[in-house]
């Protein structure tokens, strides 16, 4: 059964897509697909119960949508590296793995922009080390 739309969650999702547009993906449909692909890959990467505290720190709509996409739900993988994460995102976006790093960075930057600096640091402290460079602001 389909769940009823949550107006607050929908507003949070629109804000995320709008933030993503500011990060370099101006077309709404492209931004929405990018969010879904990155969320799918992160859901598989953070599936271990050890990451439950991290999952709780993530802002909505990311936290509430953190689940593998329909394509990967039947046979989820556990990406153990950034390259494996990129491969999942690339598969969902029909692109090459080398073409998605900027998309992953843009989605995570848009998410990071929705939390305070303190929350961003707390999330950074719980991320797998291989994902930390994607979360941090470029210097």
N, CA and C atoms as an extended XYZ file, in Angstrom:
417
Properties=species:S:1:pos:R:3:atomname:S:1:resname:S:1:resid:I:1 pbc="F F F"
N         0.840       -1.174        0.000 N   UNK     1
C         0.000        0.000        0.000 CA  UNK     1
C         0.891        1.246        0.000 C   UNK     1
N         0.574        2.194       -0.833 N   UNK     2
C         1.360        3.429       -0.921 CA  UNK     2
C         1.127        4.265        0.327 C   UNK     2
N         2.201        4.879        0.795 N   UNK     3
C         2.041        5.721        1.978 CA  UNK     3
C         1.522        7.091        1.559 C   UNK     3
N         0.817        7.739        2.471 N   UNK     4
C         0.272        9.056        2.188 CA  UNK     4
C         1.396       10.082        2.178 C   UNK     4
N         1.313       11.065        1.306 N   UNK     5
C         2.366       12.083        1.281 CA  UNK     5
C         2.382       12.885        2.574 C   UNK     5
N         3.561       13.198        3.019 N   UNK     6
C         3.768       14.016        4.209 CA  UNK     6
C         4.158       15.409        3.721 C   UNK     6
N         3.311       16.428        3.966 N   UNK     7
C         3.612       17.774        3.447 CA  UNK     7
C         4.962       18.298        3.910 C   UNK     7
N         5.349       18.042        5.164 N   UNK     8
C         6.648       18.521        5.649 CA  UNK     8
C         7.781       17.803        4.931 C   UNK     8
N         7.651       16.479        4.786 N   UNK     9
C         8.693       15.717        4.101 CA  UNK     9
C         8.791       16.165        2.643 C   UNK     9
N         7.656       16.389        2.001 N   UNK    10
C         7.668       16.861        0.616 CA  UNK    10
C         8.336       18.231        0.516 C   UNK    10
N         8.073       19.112        1.481 N   UNK    11
C         8.703       20.437        1.492 CA  UNK    11
C        10.214       20.292        1.696 C   UNK    11
N        10.625       19.381        2.595 N   UNK    12
C        12.046       19.142        2.821 CA  UNK    12
C        12.704       18.605        1.555 C   UNK    12
N        12.005       17.715        0.859 N   UNK    13
C        12.546       17.141       -0.375 CA  UNK    13
C        12.683       18.223       -1.446 C   UNK    13
N        11.677       19.079       -1.569 N   UNK    14
C        11.769       20.191       -2.536 CA  UNK    14
C        12.939       21.103       -2.183 C   UNK    14
N        13.139       21.355       -0.898 N   UNK    15
C        14.260       22.198       -0.478 CA  UNK    15
C        15.592       21.543       -0.839 C   UNK    15
N        15.666       20.218       -0.688 N   UNK    16
C        16.882       19.502       -1.051 CA  UNK    16
C        17.137       19.608       -2.553 C   UNK    16
N        16.101       19.418       -3.360 N   UNK    17
C        16.250       19.507       -4.810 CA  UNK    17
C        16.638       20.934       -5.212 C   UNK    17
N        16.047       21.927       -4.565 N   UNK    18
C        16.405       23.323       -4.859 CA  UNK    18
C        17.851       23.608       -4.452 C   UNK    18
N        18.286       23.070       -3.317 N   UNK    19
C        19.679       23.239       -2.901 CA  UNK    19
C        20.606       22.558       -3.898 C   UNK    19
N        20.182       21.430       -4.401 N   UNK    20
C        20.976       20.715       -5.388 CA  UNK    20
C        21.093       21.517       -6.672 C   UNK    20
N        20.051       22.221       -7.026 N   UNK    21
C        20.111       23.090       -8.209 CA  UNK    21
C        21.187       24.155       -8.011 C   UNK    21
N        21.299       24.665       -6.790 N   UNK    22
C        22.345       25.656       -6.503 CA  UNK    22
C        23.738       25.033       -6.539 C   UNK    22
N        23.807       23.710       -6.343 N   UNK    23
C        25.096       23.016       -6.357 CA  UNK    23
C        25.514       22.601       -7.767 C   UNK    23
N        24.686       22.883       -8.766 N   UNK    24
C        25.127       22.609      -10.126 CA  UNK    24
C        24.261       21.680      -10.943 C   UNK    24
N        23.127       21.245      -10.429 N   UNK    25
C        22.202       20.428      -11.217 CA  UNK    25
C        20.899       21.208      -11.350 C   UNK    25
N        20.848       22.138      -12.300 N   UNK    26
C        19.726       23.076      -12.363 CA  UNK    26
C        18.395       22.464      -12.796 C   UNK    26
N        18.407       21.405      -13.559 N   UNK    27
C        17.131       20.835      -13.996 CA  UNK    27
C        16.540       19.987      -12.880 C   UNK    27
N        15.309       20.309      -12.512 N   UNK    28
C        14.651       19.651      -11.377 CA  UNK    28
C        14.597       18.128      -11.540 C   UNK    28
N        14.258       17.647      -12.727 N   UNK    29
C        14.157       16.199      -12.940 CA  UNK    29
C        15.523       15.540      -12.758 C   UNK    29
N        16.570       16.174      -13.262 N   UNK    30
C        17.919       15.640      -13.115 CA  UNK    30
C        18.330       15.646      -11.642 C   UNK    30
N        18.004       16.718      -10.944 N   UNK    31
C        18.331       16.812       -9.526 CA  UNK    31
C        17.595       15.742       -8.722 C   UNK    31
N        16.322       15.544       -9.012 N   UNK    32
C        15.539       14.529       -8.287 CA  UNK    32
C        16.102       13.133       -8.543 C   UNK    32
N        16.462       12.824       -9.783 N   UNK    33
C        17.055       11.518      -10.096 CA  UNK    33
C        18.386       11.349       -9.379 C   UNK    33
N        19.174       12.423       -9.314 N   UNK    34
C        20.469       12.351       -8.642 CA  UNK    34
C        20.280       12.055       -7.155 C   UNK    34
N        19.334       12.728       -6.530 N   UNK    35
C        19.059       12.480       -5.108 CA  UNK    35
C        18.677       11.019       -4.903 C   UNK    35
N        17.766       10.517       -5.725 N   UNK    36
C        17.318        9.129       -5.576 CA  UNK    36
C        18.472        8.145       -5.755 C   UNK    36
N        19.341        8.386       -6.733 N   UNK    37
C        20.466        7.478       -6.983 CA  UNK    37
C        21.464        7.494       -5.827 C   UNK    37
N        21.781        8.680       -5.333 N   UNK    38
C        22.742        8.782       -4.226 CA  UNK    38
C        22.144        8.201       -2.952 C   UNK    38
N        20.874        8.456       -2.698 N   UNK    39
C        20.208        7.893       -1.520 CA  UNK    39
C        20.212        6.372       -1.599 C   UNK    39
N        19.944        5.823       -2.767 N   UNK    40
C        19.961        4.367       -2.946 CA  UNK    40
C        21.336        3.804       -2.596 C   UNK    40
N        22.383        4.411       -3.143 N   UNK    41
C        23.740        3.925       -2.888 CA  UNK    41
C        24.113        4.074       -1.418 C   UNK    41
N        23.776        5.213       -0.818 N   UNK    42
C        24.067        5.413        0.611 CA  UNK    42
C        23.305        4.424        1.481 C   UNK    42
N        22.063        4.152        1.121 N   UNK    43
C        21.265        3.191        1.896 CA  UNK    43
C        21.952        1.832        1.926 C   UNK    43
N        22.508        1.446        0.806 N   UNK    44
C        23.200        0.158        0.753 CA  UNK    44
C        24.523        0.216        1.515 C   UNK    44
N        25.221        1.347        1.441 N   UNK    45
C        26.510        1.497        2.126 CA  UNK    45
C        26.323        1.559        3.639 C   UNK    45
N        25.217        2.161        4.095 N   UNK    46
C        24.991        2.367        5.526 CA  UNK    46
C        23.982        1.369        6.102 C   UNK    46
N        23.832        0.221        5.462 N   UNK    47
C        22.828       -0.751        5.879 CA  UNK    47
C        23.175       -1.454        7.188 C   UNK    47
N        24.413       -1.506        7.562 N   UNK    48
C        24.855       -2.174        8.774 CA  UNK    48
C        24.251       -1.480        9.998 C   UNK    48
N        23.767       -2.251       10.984 N   UNK    49
C        23.196       -1.637       12.194 CA  UNK    49
C        24.171       -0.708       12.926 C   UNK    49
N        25.468       -0.888       12.712 N   UNK    50
C        26.443        0.013       13.333 CA  UNK    50
C        26.246        1.451       12.876 C   UNK    50
N        25.585        1.641       11.731 N   UNK    51
C        25.378        2.984       11.200 CA  UNK    51
C        24.032        3.583       11.616 C   UNK    51
N        23.264        2.884       12.465 N   UNK    52
C        21.974        3.425       12.904 CA  UNK    52
C        22.097        4.811       13.536 C   UNK    52
N        23.093        5.047       14.419 N   UNK    53
C        23.219        6.403       14.980 CA  UNK    53
C        23.472        7.462       13.902 C   UNK    53
N        24.242        7.114       12.882 N   UNK    54
C        24.493        8.042       11.782 CA  UNK    54
C        23.206        8.314       11.018 C   UNK    54
N        22.460        7.261       10.722 N   UNK    55
C        21.214        7.419        9.970 CA  UNK    55
C        20.264        8.364       10.699 C   UNK    55
N        20.237        8.291       12.026 N   UNK    56
C        19.345        9.160       12.806 CA  UNK    56
C        19.771       10.626       12.755 C   UNK    56
N        21.047       10.876       12.517 N   UNK    57
C        21.543       12.252       12.450 CA  UNK    57
C        21.224       12.934       11.120 C   UNK    57
N        21.026       12.145       10.073 N   UNK    58
C        20.806       12.723        8.752 CA  UNK    58
C        19.481       13.469        8.714 C   UNK    58
N        19.449       14.586        8.012 N   UNK    59
C        18.207       15.363        7.951 CA  UNK    59
C        17.182       14.700        7.034 C   UNK    59
N        15.923       14.982        7.307 N   UNK    60
C        14.890       14.607        6.350 CA  UNK    60
C        15.023       15.564        5.180 C   UNK    60
N        14.758       15.152        3.993 N   UNK    61
C        14.104       13.930        3.589 CA  UNK    61
C        15.064       12.768        3.390 C   UNK    61
N        16.367       13.006        3.525 N   UNK    62
C        17.324       11.933        3.278 CA  UNK    62
C        17.072       10.757        4.208 C   UNK    62
N        16.935       11.028        5.497 N   UNK    63
C        16.764        9.945        6.477 CA  UNK    63
C        15.534        9.108        6.171 C   UNK    63
N        14.416        9.753        5.891 N   UNK    64
C        13.169        9.006        5.681 CA  UNK    64
C        13.147        8.275        4.340 C   UNK    64
N        13.988        8.681        3.407 N   UNK    65
C        14.031        8.028        2.094 CA  UNK    65
C        15.225        7.092        1.957 C   UNK    65
N        15.973        6.875        3.014 N   UNK    66
C        17.198        6.091        2.942 CA  UNK    66
C        16.871        4.605        2.807 C   UNK    66
N        16.643        4.202        1.567 N   UNK    67
C        16.327        2.811        1.247 CA  UNK    67
C        16.792        2.544       -0.174 C   UNK    67
N        17.181        1.299       -0.457 N   UNK    68
C        17.571        0.991       -1.829 CA  UNK    68
C        16.411        1.239       -2.795 C   UNK    68
N        16.755        1.668       -4.006 N   UNK    69
C        15.734        1.897       -5.023 CA  UNK    69
C        15.138        0.561       -5.471 C   UNK    69
N        14.107        0.656       -6.263 N   UNK    70
C        13.428       -0.551       -6.741 CA  UNK    70
C        14.394       -1.477       -7.475 C   UNK    70
N        15.302       -0.894       -8.245 N   UNK    71
C        16.272       -1.683       -9.018 CA  UNK    71
C        17.174       -2.497       -8.102 C   UNK    71
N        17.572       -1.928       -6.965 N   UNK    72
C        18.540       -2.586       -6.092 CA  UNK    72
C        17.913       -3.254       -4.866 C   UNK    72
N        16.634       -3.069       -4.638 N   UNK    73
C        16.000       -3.622       -3.438 CA  UNK    73
C        16.041       -5.148       -3.427 C   UNK    73
N        15.881       -5.781       -4.584 N   UNK    74
C        15.849       -7.240       -4.648 CA  UNK    74
C        17.218       -7.844       -4.353 C   UNK    74
N        18.268       -7.184       -4.823 N   UNK    75
C        19.623       -7.688       -4.620 CA  UNK    75
C        20.536       -6.549       -4.177 C   UNK    75
N        20.335       -6.051       -2.957 N   UNK    76
C        21.180       -4.945       -2.506 CA  UNK    76
C        22.643       -5.385       -2.405 C   UNK    76
N        23.512       -4.439       -2.680 N   UNK    77
C        24.942       -4.674       -2.536 CA  UNK    77
C        25.420       -3.845       -1.347 C   UNK    77
N        26.595       -4.154       -0.872 N   UNK    78
C        27.188       -3.345        0.181 CA  UNK    78
C        28.471       -2.743       -0.377 C   UNK    78
N        28.360       -1.555       -0.948 N   UNK    79
C        29.569       -0.944       -1.503 CA  UNK    79
C        30.568       -0.654       -0.397 C   UNK    79
N        31.788       -1.157       -0.566 N   UNK    80
C        32.802       -0.987        0.459 CA  UNK    80
C        33.788        0.124        0.165 C   UNK    80
N        33.596        0.783       -0.967 N   UNK    81
C        34.513        1.863       -1.331 CA  UNK    81
C        33.743        2.934       -2.088 C   UNK    81
N        34.378        4.087       -2.254 N   UNK    82
C        33.752        5.156       -3.028 CA  UNK    82
C        33.504        4.697       -4.458 C   UNK    82
N        34.444        3.968       -5.037 N   UNK    83
C        34.266        3.522       -6.422 CA  UNK    83
C        33.054        2.613       -6.576 C   UNK    83
N        32.806        1.753       -5.602 N   UNK    84
C        31.627        0.892       -5.649 CA  UNK    84
C        30.354        1.716       -5.467 C   UNK    84
N        30.405        2.730       -4.619 N   UNK    85
C        29.273        3.641       -4.443 CA  UNK    85
C        28.999        4.374       -5.756 C   UNK    85
N        30.059        4.871       -6.402 N   UNK    86
C        29.901        5.545       -7.694 CA  UNK    86
C        29.281        4.606       -8.722 C   UNK    86
N        29.655        3.334       -8.697 N   UNK    87
C        29.122        2.373       -9.665 CA  UNK    87
C        27.612        2.217       -9.505 C   UNK    87
N        27.128        2.199       -8.269 N   UNK    88
C        25.684        2.082       -8.030 CA  UNK    88
C        24.968        3.328       -8.532 C   UNK    88
N        25.514        4.492       -8.211 N   UNK    89
C        24.910        5.751       -8.667 CA  UNK    89
C        24.921        5.803      -10.193 C   UNK    89
N        26.037        5.424      -10.786 N   UNK    90
C        26.156        5.442      -12.244 CA  UNK    90
C        25.130        4.515      -12.898 C   UNK    90
N        24.935        3.358      -12.305 N   UNK    91
C        23.954        2.398      -12.838 CA  UNK    91
C        22.551        3.014      -12.819 C   UNK    91
N        22.210        3.671      -11.718 N   UNK    92
C        20.876        4.272      -11.608 CA  UNK    92
C        20.693        5.453      -12.562 C   UNK    92
N        21.778        6.152      -12.869 N   UNK    93
C        21.680        7.343      -13.723 CA  UNK    93
C        22.062        7.054      -15.175 C   UNK    93
N        22.365        5.791      -15.467 N   UNK    94
C        22.781        5.401      -16.821 CA  UNK    94
C        23.971        6.234      -17.298 C   UNK    94
N        24.973        6.323      -16.447 N   UNK    95
C        26.209        7.045      -16.758 CA  UNK    95
C        27.387        6.153      -16.402 C   UNK    95
N        28.563        6.594      -16.780 N   UNK    96
C        29.767        5.883      -16.386 CA  UNK    96
C        30.148        6.242      -14.965 C   UNK    96
N        30.798        5.316      -14.231 N   UNK    97
C        31.195        5.600      -12.852 CA  UNK    97
C        32.089        6.835      -12.725 C   UNK    97
N        32.872        7.120      -13.748 N   UNK    98
C        33.750        8.293      -13.692 CA  UNK    98
C        32.977        9.599      -13.835 C   UNK    98
N        31.720        9.519      -14.241 N   UNK    99
C        30.914       10.714      -14.500 CA  UNK    99
C        30.048       11.139      -13.319 C   UNK    99
N        30.088       10.406      -12.214 N   UNK   100
C        29.123       10.687      -11.148 CA  UNK   100
C        29.714       11.268       -9.870 C   UNK   100
N        31.020       11.353       -9.766 N   UNK   101
C        31.602       11.893       -8.531 CA  UNK   101
C        31.057       13.289       -8.232 C   UNK   101
N        30.991       14.145       -9.250 N   UNK   102
C        30.496       15.505       -9.018 CA  UNK   102
C        29.032       15.503       -8.592 C   UNK   102
N        28.263       14.550       -9.091 N   UNK   103
C        26.847       14.442       -8.714 CA  UNK   103
C        26.731       14.018       -7.251 C   UNK   103
N        27.507       13.006       -6.860 N   UNK   104
C        27.483       12.553       -5.456 CA  UNK   104
C        27.895       13.693       -4.537 C   UNK   104
N        28.949       14.400       -4.908 N   UNK   105
C        29.413       15.531       -4.098 CA  UNK   105
C        28.334       16.612       -4.002 C   UNK   105
N        27.660       16.891       -5.118 N   UNK   106
C        26.627       17.927       -5.123 CA  UNK   106
C        25.464       17.538       -4.219 C   UNK   106
N        25.038       16.284       -4.269 N   UNK   107
C        23.928       15.837       -3.411 CA  UNK   107
C        24.334       15.949       -1.944 C   UNK   107
N        25.521       15.476       -1.617 N   UNK   108
C        25.952       15.545       -0.215 CA  UNK   108
C        26.157       16.989        0.236 C   UNK   108
N        26.623       17.862       -0.655 N   UNK   109
C        26.761       19.285       -0.304 CA  UNK   109
C        25.391       19.902       -0.042 C   UNK   109
N        24.400       19.523       -0.838 N   UNK   110
C        23.044       20.037       -0.635 CA  UNK   110
C        22.479       19.551        0.696 C   UNK   110
N        22.747       18.301        1.043 N   UNK   111
C        22.300       17.767        2.338 CA  UNK   111
C        23.029       18.489        3.465 C   UNK   111
N        24.342       18.630        3.315 N   UNK   112
C        25.144       19.298        4.347 CA  UNK   112
C        24.658       20.724        4.581 C   UNK   112
N        24.197       21.386        3.523 N   UNK   113
C        23.717       22.763        3.639 CA  UNK   113
C        22.438       22.854        4.474 C   UNK   113
N        21.773       21.729        4.694 N   UNK   114
C        20.528       21.720        5.457 CA  UNK   114
C        20.745       21.460        6.941 C   UNK   114
N        21.996       21.273        7.362 N   UNK   115
C        22.275       21.027        8.780 CA  UNK   115
C        23.235       22.096        9.293 C   UNK   115
N        23.279       22.250       10.594 N   UNK   116
C        24.202       23.215       11.202 CA  UNK   116
C        25.631       22.689       11.084 C   UNK   116
N        26.597       23.565       11.327 N   UNK   117
C        28.004       23.141       11.293 CA  UNK   117
C        28.270       22.054       12.329 C   UNK   117
N        27.666       22.194       13.503 N   UNK   118
C        27.842       21.183       14.543 CA  UNK   118
C        27.282       19.832       14.134 C   UNK   118
N        26.096       19.854       13.540 N   UNK   119
C        25.495       18.602       13.067 CA  UNK   119
C        26.335       18.001       11.942 C   UNK   119
N        26.851       18.851       11.060 N   UNK   120
C        27.693       18.365        9.959 CA  UNK   120
C        28.940       17.667       10.502 C   UNK   120
N        29.524       18.236       11.550 N   UNK   121
C        30.707       17.623       12.154 CA  UNK   121
C        30.357       16.303       12.835 C   UNK   121
N        29.203       16.260       13.485 N   UNK   122
C        28.773       15.008       14.137 CA  UNK   122
C        28.538       13.924       13.093 C   UNK   122
N        27.910       14.278       11.980 N   UNK   123
C        27.711       13.322       10.895 CA  UNK   123
C        29.066       12.870       10.353 C   UNK   123
N        29.967       13.816       10.139 N   UNK   124
C        31.303       13.484        9.633 CA  UNK   124
C        32.012       12.497       10.546 C   UNK   124
N        31.823       12.654       11.855 N   UNK   125
C        32.465       11.768       12.815 CA  UNK   125
C        31.934       10.346       12.793 C   UNK   125
N        30.781       10.143       12.187 N   UNK   126
C        30.176        8.809       12.143 CA  UNK   126
C        30.204        8.185       10.749 C   UNK   126
N        30.601        8.956        9.750 N   UNK   127
C        30.648        8.426        8.385 CA  UNK   127
C        31.779        7.416        8.226 C   UNK   127
N        31.587        6.439        7.345 N   UNK   128
C        32.728        5.583        6.996 CA  UNK   128
C        33.841        6.480        6.426 C   UNK   128
N        35.075        6.153        6.726 N   UNK   129
C        36.199        7.009        6.327 CA  UNK   129
C        36.246        7.256        4.819 C   UNK   129
N        35.848        6.264        4.026 N   UNK   130
C        35.915        6.450        2.571 CA  UNK   130
C        34.906        7.486        2.078 C   UNK   130
N        33.849        7.751        2.840 N   UNK   131
C        32.848        8.733        2.425 CA  UNK   131
C        33.142       10.137        2.965 C   UNK   131
N        34.039       10.225        3.904 N   UNK   132
C        34.336       11.513        4.531 CA  UNK   132
C        34.761       12.591        3.527 C   UNK   132
N        35.634       12.294        2.560 N   UNK   133
C        36.003       13.342        1.600 CA  UNK   133
C        34.815       13.860        0.780 C   UNK   133
N        33.819       13.030        0.595 N   UNK   134
C        32.633       13.460       -0.152 CA  UNK   134
C        31.754       14.383        0.685 C   UNK   134
N        31.801       14.238        1.994 N   UNK   135
C        30.974       15.029        2.897 CA  UNK   135
C        31.598       16.386        3.199 C   UNK   135
N        32.883       16.417        3.352 N   UNK   136
C        33.587       17.651        3.720 CA  UNK   136
C        33.486       18.677        2.595 C   UNK   136
N        33.447       19.936        2.981 N   UNK   137
C        33.481       21.007        1.998 CA  UNK   137
C        34.853       21.033        1.332 C   UNK   137
N        34.889       21.245        0.013 N   UNK   138
C        36.204       21.337       -0.635 CA  UNK   138
C        36.975       22.525       -0.051 C   UNK   138
N        38.282       22.335        0.111 N   UNK   139
C        39.060       23.432        0.689 CA  UNK   139
C        39.864       24.155       -0.368 C   UNK   139
